Amino acid sequence: MSDQCDTFQALDSKFYQQPTLELAVSLLGCILVNETEEGTAAGIIVETEAYVGPLDKAAHSYNNRRTKRTEIMFHEAGLAYTYVMHTHTLFNVVSGEKDNPEAVLIRAIEPVEGIHLMVERRGMPASANLTNGPGKLTKAMGINTFDYGHPLTEKPLFISQGFLPESISSGKRIGIDNSGEARDYPWRFWITGNRYVSRHQKAEKIIVLKDERTNGGTK
């Protein structure tokens, strides 16, 4: 992977117009990039979770709940939805059509550029623990609540096309035990075998993507 920032080119808005579950899969292998005054940090997205509200009891927008925090979810797809949970900033990609509030949580990335920045921001040596969780990756990448609503088709925070994983695993989402039947939906996706995945569990399904995805999108 080149260290030149111009290697990364933001995906256009059409990419984000996929159904949320498909987008959660398509984001795997793409590259999350953040250009700051300190430098550029980038990482391959290796784990996602889909939240298909307003019928998804685990989603912030369940029952069309519209608050100051969830407002951005009611806008067009491809915007950044950031919020704080237990002092950690979490980063989501807004999905679904306008007024249909859905999102994809980015749970883990594999660093490819700016690792020295990530190490400095996290105050720890380089290891899988640097970015193998949703709060860890935002701190390492310099993503915060000021990025709320930012269009991911534009710099400085954007998502670039990466590579096509050979296989993707899916299973239950994490940390949503109080969401009724939604806790059992297999809407967590990860690149099979990647060591930066936040939590390894038995996959309920393996998705083989060869010849099924083109230019970062799903057919």
C-alpha positions as CSV (number, residue, x, y, z in Angstrom):
1,M,0.0,0.0,0.0
2,S,1.4,3.3,-1.0
3,D,2.1,6.0,1.5
4,Q,0.9,8.7,-0.9
5,C,-2.3,10.3,0.1
6,D,-3.5,10.7,-3.5
7,T,-3.6,6.9,-3.7
8,F,-6.9,7.0,-1.8
9,Q,-9.9,8.2,-3.8
10,A,-13.3,8.6,-2.1
11,L,-16.1,6.4,-3.3
12,D,-19.0,8.2,-4.8
13,S,-22.5,8.6,-3.4
14,K,-23.8,5.7,-5.5
15,F,-21.8,3.2,-3.4
16,Y,-23.8,4.2,-0.3
17,Q,-27.2,3.7,-1.9
18,Q,-27.1,-0.1,-1.4
19,P,-29.5,-1.7,1.0
20,T,-27.9,-1.6,4.5
21,L,-27.1,-5.3,4.9
22,E,-25.4,-5.2,1.5
23,L,-23.5,-2.0,2.3
24,A,-22.2,-3.6,5.6
25,V,-20.7,-6.4,3.5
26,S,-19.4,-4.1,0.7
27,L,-17.6,-1.8,3.2
28,L,-15.3,-4.8,4.2
29,G,-12.0,-4.4,2.4
30,C,-12.6,-0.7,1.7
31,I,-10.2,1.8,3.3
32,L,-11.2,4.4,5.9
33,V,-9.1,7.5,5.6
34,N,-8.7,10.6,7.8
35,E,-6.5,13.5,6.8
36,T,-5.6,15.7,9.7
37,E,-3.0,18.4,10.4
38,E,-1.0,15.7,12.2
39,G,-0.9,13.6,9.0
40,T,-3.0,10.9,7.3
41,A,-4.2,7.7,8.9
42,A,-5.9,4.9,7.0
43,G,-7.0,1.4,7.6
44,I,-8.8,-1.5,5.9
45,I,-12.3,-2.0,7.2
46,V,-12.4,-5.5,8.6
47,E,-15.6,-5.6,10.7
48,T,-19.0,-4.0,10.5
49,E,-22.5,-4.2,12.1
50,A,-25.7,-3.3,10.3
51,Y,-28.5,-1.5,12.1
52,V,-31.7,-1.6,10.1
53,G,-34.0,0.7,12.1
54,P,-36.8,1.7,12.6
55,L,-37.8,-2.0,12.9
56,D,-34.5,-3.0,14.5
57,K,-34.8,-2.9,18.3
58,A,-31.0,-2.6,18.6
59,A,-30.9,0.6,16.4
60,H,-30.9,4.1,17.9
61,S,-33.6,4.9,15.4
62,Y,-35.9,2.1,16.4
63,N,-39.6,3.1,16.1
64,N,-38.4,6.2,14.1
65,R,-36.9,7.7,17.2
66,R,-35.7,11.1,16.1
67,T,-33.5,13.0,18.6
68,K,-30.6,15.4,18.3
69,R,-28.2,12.4,18.2
70,T,-30.1,10.4,15.6
71,E,-31.1,13.3,13.4
72,I,-28.3,12.6,10.9
73,M,-29.7,9.1,10.3
74,F,-32.8,10.6,8.7
75,H,-30.6,12.2,6.0
76,E,-29.2,10.8,2.9
77,A,-26.8,7.8,2.9
78,G,-23.1,8.3,3.0
79,L,-22.8,10.7,5.9
80,A,-20.8,10.1,9.1
81,Y,-22.9,9.3,12.3
82,T,-20.6,9.7,15.3
83,Y,-21.7,9.6,18.9
84,V,-20.1,8.9,22.4
85,M,-20.7,5.7,24.3
86,H,-18.9,5.0,27.6
87,T,-16.5,8.0,26.8
88,H,-15.6,6.4,23.4
89,T,-16.5,7.9,20.1
90,L,-18.1,5.4,17.7
91,F,-18.3,5.9,14.0
92,N,-21.1,4.8,11.7
93,V,-22.0,5.2,8.0
94,V,-25.5,6.5,7.5
95,S,-27.4,4.2,5.1
96,G,-30.9,3.7,3.8
97,E,-33.0,6.2,2.0
98,K,-33.7,9.7,3.3
99,D,-36.2,9.5,6.2
100,N,-35.5,5.8,6.6
101,P,-32.9,5.9,9.4
102,E,-30.4,3.1,9.1
103,A,-26.6,2.9,9.7
104,V,-23.5,0.6,9.6
105,L,-21.2,0.7,12.6
106,I,-17.5,0.3,11.7
107,R,-16.2,-2.0,14.4
108,A,-12.5,-2.6,13.4
109,I,-9.9,-1.7,10.9
110,E,-6.4,-3.0,9.9
111,P,-3.9,-0.1,9.7
112,V,-2.2,0.6,6.4
113,E,-1.0,4.2,6.7
114,G,-0.1,6.5,9.6
115,I,0.6,3.8,12.1
116,H,3.0,6.1,13.9
117,L,0.0,8.5,14.5
118,M,-2.2,5.7,15.7
119,V,0.5,4.5,18.1
120,E,0.9,8.1,19.4
121,R,-2.9,8.7,19.8
122,R,-3.5,5.4,21.5
123,G,-0.4,5.6,23.7
124,M,0.6,2.0,23.1
125,P,2.8,-0.1,20.8
126,A,1.6,-1.3,17.4
127,S,-0.4,-4.4,17.7
128,A,-3.9,-5.7,16.7
129,N,-5.1,-4.1,19.9
130,L,-4.5,-0.7,18.3
131,T,-7.7,-0.7,16.2
132,N,-9.6,-3.9,17.0
133,G,-12.7,-2.2,18.4
134,P,-15.0,0.6,17.5
135,G,-13.7,3.0,20.2
136,K,-10.1,2.1,19.6
137,L,-10.2,2.7,15.9
138,T,-11.8,6.2,16.2
139,K,-9.1,7.3,18.7
140,A,-6.3,5.9,16.5
141,M,-7.8,7.5,13.4
142,G,-8.5,10.9,15.1
143,I,-12.3,10.6,14.4
144,N,-14.5,12.5,16.9
145,T,-18.0,14.0,17.3
146,F,-17.0,17.0,15.2
147,D,-17.2,14.6,12.2
148,Y,-20.9,14.2,12.8
149,G,-22.7,14.7,9.5
150,H,-19.6,14.9,7.3
151,P,-20.1,13.5,3.8
152,L,-17.9,10.5,3.4
153,T,-17.5,11.2,-0.3
154,E,-15.3,14.2,0.6
155,K,-12.0,14.8,2.4
156,P,-10.7,14.9,5.0
157,L,-12.7,11.9,6.3
158,F,-13.7,9.5,3.6
159,I,-13.8,5.9,2.4
160,S,-11.8,4.7,-0.5
161,Q,-12.1,1.5,-2.6
162,G,-9.8,-1.2,-1.3
163,F,-9.8,-4.9,-2.2
164,L,-12.2,-7.8,-2.4
165,P,-12.0,-10.2,0.5
166,E,-12.0,-13.9,-0.4
167,S,-14.6,-14.6,2.3
168,I,-16.7,-12.8,4.9
169,S,-18.2,-14.3,8.0
170,S,-21.4,-13.2,9.7
171,G,-22.8,-13.7,13.1
172,K,-24.7,-12.0,16.0
173,R,-24.0,-8.4,16.8
174,I,-22.2,-7.5,20.0
175,G,-23.4,-5.6,23.2
176,I,-27.1,-5.5,22.4
177,D,-28.4,-8.1,24.8
178,N,-31.4,-5.9,25.8
179,S,-32.8,-5.7,22.3
180,G,-35.2,-8.6,22.2
181,E,-35.2,-10.8,19.1
182,A,-32.9,-8.3,17.4
183,R,-29.9,-9.6,19.5
184,D,-30.0,-12.7,17.5
185,Y,-29.9,-11.2,14.0
186,P,-26.7,-12.2,12.2
187,W,-25.9,-8.7,11.1
188,R,-22.3,-8.5,12.2
189,F,-19.8,-9.1,9.3
190,W,-16.1,-9.5,9.3
191,I,-13.3,-10.6,7.0
192,T,-12.8,-14.2,7.8
193,G,-9.6,-14.9,9.8
194,N,-8.5,-11.3,10.1
195,R,-6.6,-10.7,13.3
196,Y,-7.9,-7.2,13.8
197,V,-11.5,-8.3,14.2
198,S,-12.7,-7.2,17.6
199,R,-14.1,-10.5,18.8
200,H,-13.8,-13.9,17.2
201,Q,-16.9,-16.1,17.4
202,K,-18.3,-19.0,15.5
203,A,-19.7,-17.7,12.2
204,E,-23.3,-18.5,11.4
205,K,-22.6,-18.0,7.7
206,I,-19.6,-17.6,5.4
207,I,-20.1,-15.4,2.4
208,V,-17.8,-16.1,-0.6
209,L,-17.4,-12.9,-2.5
210,K,-15.4,-14.0,-5.5
211,D,-17.0,-12.8,-8.7
212,E,-20.0,-11.4,-6.7
213,R,-18.8,-7.9,-6.0
214,T,-17.5,-5.3,-8.5
215,N,-15.9,-2.0,-7.8
216,G,-16.7,-2.1,-4.1
217,G,-20.4,-2.7,-4.7
218,T,-22.6,-5.8,-4.5
219,K,-24.7,-7.2,-7.3
